[in-house]
């Protein structure tokens, strides 16, 4: 099975094949703790991205291999160096256009199990002069690793299509 097929299958299984027998019921306290940890990891990722630190994004925010699903199709990055190259290519034109930061005002964080969570929301990119570069939608799939919470997949989409989480 190639890396793309493996990642797509893994993402699909995360959402579809969690049976009641294997599903793990988390306590409300544990779920709150995980949400806090994932939110902190997400905020740190946005800070590194906003600072143009593709090195830290690749080494500390993402887990390789990583899957990026965009309207143009899947993009699999099998190493930290490949993730870094992707973010360098994304950041270069943004910075040339005056990019200074991204914000996701109302992220929806869903804890799926002890080691999987999603962050979904509408995010806004700003220029140094305060003007808006654009509004976008993103779903980030996180996994718990020995190094902390890491992103394993990003799905870019229309900003009006945000996933909610029924609690």
C-alpha atoms as a printed R data frame, in Angstrom:
    type eleno elety resid chain resno       x      y      z
1   ATOM     1    CA   UNK     A     1   0.000  0.000  0.000
2   ATOM     2    CA   UNK     A     2   1.492  3.355 -0.949
3   ATOM     3    CA   UNK     A     3   1.744  6.249  1.524
4   ATOM     4    CA   UNK     A     4  -1.237  8.150  0.050
5   ATOM     5    CA   UNK     A     5  -3.489  5.110  0.307
6   ATOM     6    CA   UNK     A     6  -2.264  4.395  3.838
7   ATOM     7    CA   UNK     A     7  -2.911  7.951  5.041
8   ATOM     8    CA   UNK     A     8  -6.314  8.182  3.380
9   ATOM     9    CA   UNK     A     9  -7.296  4.847  4.882
10  ATOM    10    CA   UNK     A    10  -6.063  5.914  8.320
11  ATOM    11    CA   UNK     A    11  -8.010  9.178  8.207
12  ATOM    12    CA   UNK     A    12 -11.154  7.406  6.994
13  ATOM    13    CA   UNK     A    13 -10.887  4.749  9.685
14  ATOM    14    CA   UNK     A    14 -10.523  7.413 12.349
15  ATOM    15    CA   UNK     A    15 -13.983  8.720 11.460
16  ATOM    16    CA   UNK     A    16 -15.814  5.623 10.303
17  ATOM    17    CA   UNK     A    17 -14.676  2.422 11.976
18  ATOM    18    CA   UNK     A    18 -14.809  3.228 15.666
19  ATOM    19    CA   UNK     A    19 -17.153  0.517 16.913
20  ATOM    20    CA   UNK     A    20 -18.906  0.693 20.274
21  ATOM    21    CA   UNK     A    21 -16.885 -2.331 21.398
22  ATOM    22    CA   UNK     A    22 -13.527 -0.659 20.781
23  ATOM    23    CA   UNK     A    23 -14.598  2.915 21.456
24  ATOM    24    CA   UNK     A    24 -13.110  4.316 24.596
25  ATOM    25    CA   UNK     A    25 -15.304  6.506 26.764
26  ATOM    26    CA   UNK     A    26 -13.321  9.461 28.061
27  ATOM    27    CA   UNK     A    27 -14.233 11.238 31.259
28  ATOM    28    CA   UNK     A    28 -15.261 14.874 30.929
29  ATOM    29    CA   UNK     A    29 -12.095 15.893 32.799
30  ATOM    30    CA   UNK     A    30  -9.871 13.849 30.487
31  ATOM    31    CA   UNK     A    31 -11.566 15.278 27.398
32  ATOM    32    CA   UNK     A    32 -11.099 18.844 28.728
33  ATOM    33    CA   UNK     A    33  -7.412 18.106 29.382
34  ATOM    34    CA   UNK     A    34  -6.897 16.782 25.852
35  ATOM    35    CA   UNK     A    35  -8.746 19.761 24.331
36  ATOM    36    CA   UNK     A    36  -6.491 22.113 26.288
37  ATOM    37    CA   UNK     A    37  -3.377 20.264 25.091
38  ATOM    38    CA   UNK     A    38  -4.529 20.208 21.460
39  ATOM    39    CA   UNK     A    39  -5.482 23.900 21.588
40  ATOM    40    CA   UNK     A    40  -2.020 24.744 22.958
41  ATOM    41    CA   UNK     A    41  -0.344 22.711 20.183
42  ATOM    42    CA   UNK     A    42  -2.553 24.367 17.575
43  ATOM    43    CA   UNK     A    43  -1.855 27.876 18.906
44  ATOM    44    CA   UNK     A    44   1.888 27.152 18.883
45  ATOM    45    CA   UNK     A    45   1.647 25.949 15.287
46  ATOM    46    CA   UNK     A    46  -0.113 29.185 14.272
47  ATOM    47    CA   UNK     A    47   2.550 31.228 16.094
48  ATOM    48    CA   UNK     A    48   5.360 29.419 14.256
49  ATOM    49    CA   UNK     A    49   3.551 29.680 10.914
50  ATOM    50    CA   UNK     A    50   2.892 33.406 11.478
51  ATOM    51    CA   UNK     A    51   6.576 33.909 12.333
52  ATOM    52    CA   UNK     A    52   7.588 32.203  9.076
53  ATOM    53    CA   UNK     A    53   9.275 29.351 10.954
54  ATOM    54    CA   UNK     A    54   8.794 26.492  8.503
55  ATOM    55    CA   UNK     A    55  11.564 24.637 10.345
56  ATOM    56    CA   UNK     A    56   9.614 24.575 13.626
57  ATOM    57    CA   UNK     A    57   6.344 23.835 11.826
58  ATOM    58    CA   UNK     A    58   7.942 20.794 10.186
59  ATOM    59    CA   UNK     A    59   9.871 19.572 13.227
60  ATOM    60    CA   UNK     A    60   7.456 20.294 16.078
61  ATOM    61    CA   UNK     A    61   3.935 20.877 14.719
62  ATOM    62    CA   UNK     A    62   3.625 18.168 12.055
63  ATOM    63    CA   UNK     A    63   4.254 14.441 12.197
64  ATOM    64    CA   UNK     A    64   5.734 12.930  9.047
65  ATOM    65    CA   UNK     A    65   4.297 11.446  6.998
66  ATOM    66    CA   UNK     A    66   1.684 14.180  6.659
67  ATOM    67    CA   UNK     A    67  -1.254 14.427  4.311
68  ATOM    68    CA   UNK     A    68  -2.474 17.703  2.832
69  ATOM    69    CA   UNK     A    69  -5.852 17.551  1.081
70  ATOM    70    CA   UNK     A    70  -6.602 20.537 -1.108
71  ATOM    71    CA   UNK     A    71  -9.006 21.132 -3.994
72  ATOM    72    CA   UNK     A    72  -6.117 20.210 -6.294
73  ATOM    73    CA   UNK     A    73  -5.806 16.779 -4.687
74  ATOM    74    CA   UNK     A    74  -3.686 15.003 -2.076
75  ATOM    75    CA   UNK     A    75  -0.132 15.980 -1.243
76  ATOM    76    CA   UNK     A    76   1.765 13.525  0.935
77  ATOM    77    CA   UNK     A    77   4.979 14.605  2.610
78  ATOM    78    CA   UNK     A    78   6.870 11.580  3.878
79  ATOM    79    CA   UNK     A    79   9.620 13.342  5.831
80  ATOM    80    CA   UNK     A    80  10.121 16.367  8.031
81  ATOM    81    CA   UNK     A    81  12.324 17.887  5.312
82  ATOM    82    CA   UNK     A    82   9.513 17.491  2.777
83  ATOM    83    CA   UNK     A    83   7.010 19.093  5.189
84  ATOM    84    CA   UNK     A    84   9.436 21.976  5.686
85  ATOM    85    CA   UNK     A    85   9.830 22.435  1.910
86  ATOM    86    CA   UNK     A    86   6.050 22.561  1.553
87  ATOM    87    CA   UNK     A    87   5.714 25.287  4.175
88  ATOM    88    CA   UNK     A    88   8.630 27.269  2.756
89  ATOM    89    CA   UNK     A    89   6.824 27.245 -0.607
90  ATOM    90    CA   UNK     A    90   3.527 28.296  1.039
91  ATOM    91    CA   UNK     A    91   5.074 31.071  3.137
92  ATOM    92    CA   UNK     A    92   7.289 32.659  0.479
93  ATOM    93    CA   UNK     A    93   4.490 34.326 -1.555
94  ATOM    94    CA   UNK     A    94   2.523 35.158  1.593
95  ATOM    95    CA   UNK     A    95   5.464 37.026  3.116
96  ATOM    96    CA   UNK     A    96   6.128 38.776 -0.203
97  ATOM    97    CA   UNK     A    97   2.502 40.008 -0.045
98  ATOM    98    CA   UNK     A    98   2.960 41.428  3.468
99  ATOM    99    CA   UNK     A    99   1.669 38.462  5.492
100 ATOM   100    CA   UNK     A   100   2.103 38.812  9.242
101 ATOM   101    CA   UNK     A   101  -0.271 36.387 10.986
102 ATOM   102    CA   UNK     A   102  -3.143 33.926 10.860
103 ATOM   103    CA   UNK     A   103  -5.983 33.635 13.339
104 ATOM   104    CA   UNK     A   104  -8.746 31.094 13.843
105 ATOM   105    CA   UNK     A   105 -11.221 33.002 16.034
106 ATOM   106    CA   UNK     A   106 -13.512 30.087 16.948
107 ATOM   107    CA   UNK     A   107 -11.815 26.711 16.547
108 ATOM   108    CA   UNK     A   108 -13.956 23.627 17.038
109 ATOM   109    CA   UNK     A   109 -11.899 20.983 18.817
110 ATOM   110    CA   UNK     A   110 -13.175 17.417 18.818
111 ATOM   111    CA   UNK     A   111 -11.517 14.726 20.875
112 ATOM   112    CA   UNK     A   112 -12.083 11.422 19.101
113 ATOM   113    CA   UNK     A   113 -10.065  9.236 21.471
114 ATOM   114    CA   UNK     A   114  -6.998  9.397 23.737
115 ATOM   115    CA   UNK     A   115  -4.668  9.960 20.796
116 ATOM   116    CA   UNK     A   116  -6.761 11.606 18.066
117 ATOM   117    CA   UNK     A   117  -8.415 15.008 17.839
118 ATOM   118    CA   UNK     A   118  -9.489 17.471 15.182
119 ATOM   119    CA   UNK     A   119  -9.405 21.244 15.023
120 ATOM   120    CA   UNK     A   120 -11.755 22.791 12.500
121 ATOM   121    CA   UNK     A   121 -12.607 26.374 11.732
122 ATOM   122    CA   UNK     A   122 -12.467 29.472  9.603
123 ATOM   123    CA   UNK     A   123  -9.109 31.183  9.641
124 ATOM   124    CA   UNK     A   124  -8.074 34.638  8.550
125 ATOM   125    CA   UNK     A   125  -4.706 35.749  7.196
126 ATOM   126    CA   UNK     A   126  -3.601 39.331  7.841
127 ATOM   127    CA   UNK     A   127  -1.028 41.676  6.332
128 ATOM   128    CA   UNK     A   128   1.333 43.896  8.319
129 ATOM   129    CA   UNK     A   129  -0.954 46.886  7.660
130 ATOM   130    CA   UNK     A   130  -3.871 45.024  9.297
131 ATOM   131    CA   UNK     A   131  -5.746 44.309  6.068
132 ATOM   132    CA   UNK     A   132  -7.206 40.867  5.476
133 ATOM   133    CA   UNK     A   133  -5.437 38.727  2.884
134 ATOM   134    CA   UNK     A   134  -8.206 36.150  2.847
135 ATOM   135    CA   UNK     A   135 -10.513 33.870  4.794
136 ATOM   136    CA   UNK     A   136 -10.173 30.110  4.539
137 ATOM   137    CA   UNK     A   137 -11.361 26.906  6.137
138 ATOM   138    CA   UNK     A   138  -9.209 24.191  7.611
139 ATOM   139    CA   UNK     A   139  -9.542 20.869  9.362
140 ATOM   140    CA   UNK     A   140  -6.439 19.700 11.186
141 ATOM   141    CA   UNK     A   141  -6.165 16.099 12.344
142 ATOM   142    CA   UNK     A   142  -3.926 15.708 15.390
143 ATOM   143    CA   UNK     A   143  -2.364 12.630 16.917
144 ATOM   144    CA   UNK     A   144  -0.618 12.201 20.248
145 ATOM   145    CA   UNK     A   145   3.044 11.271 19.832
146 ATOM   146    CA   UNK     A   146   5.937 10.866 22.239
147 ATOM   147    CA   UNK     A   147   6.820 14.474 21.331
148 ATOM   148    CA   UNK     A   148   3.322 15.788 22.085
149 ATOM   149    CA   UNK     A   149   0.315 16.532 19.873
150 ATOM   150    CA   UNK     A   150   1.203 16.694 16.164
151 ATOM   151    CA   UNK     A   151  -0.742 17.377 12.983
152 ATOM   152    CA   UNK     A   152  -0.927 14.422 10.592
153 ATOM   153    CA   UNK     A   153  -3.399 15.843  8.077
154 ATOM   154    CA   UNK     A   154  -4.694 19.199  6.916
155 ATOM   155    CA   UNK     A   155  -7.787 19.623  4.789
156 ATOM   156    CA   UNK     A   156  -8.234 23.082  3.261
157 ATOM   157    CA   UNK     A   157 -11.787 23.996  2.307
158 ATOM   158    CA   UNK     A   158 -14.374 26.734  1.920
159 ATOM   159    CA   UNK     A   159 -14.547 28.782  5.150
160 ATOM   160    CA   UNK     A   160 -18.291 28.177  5.482
161 ATOM   161    CA   UNK     A   161 -17.799 24.412  5.893
162 ATOM   162    CA   UNK     A   162 -16.564 24.026  9.448
163 ATOM   163    CA   UNK     A   163 -16.915 20.712 11.272
164 ATOM   164    CA   UNK     A   164 -18.695 20.865 14.585
165 ATOM   165    CA   UNK     A   165 -18.394 18.458 17.447
166 ATOM   166    CA   UNK     A   166 -21.471 17.163 19.215
167 ATOM   167    CA   UNK     A   167 -20.733 16.803 22.882
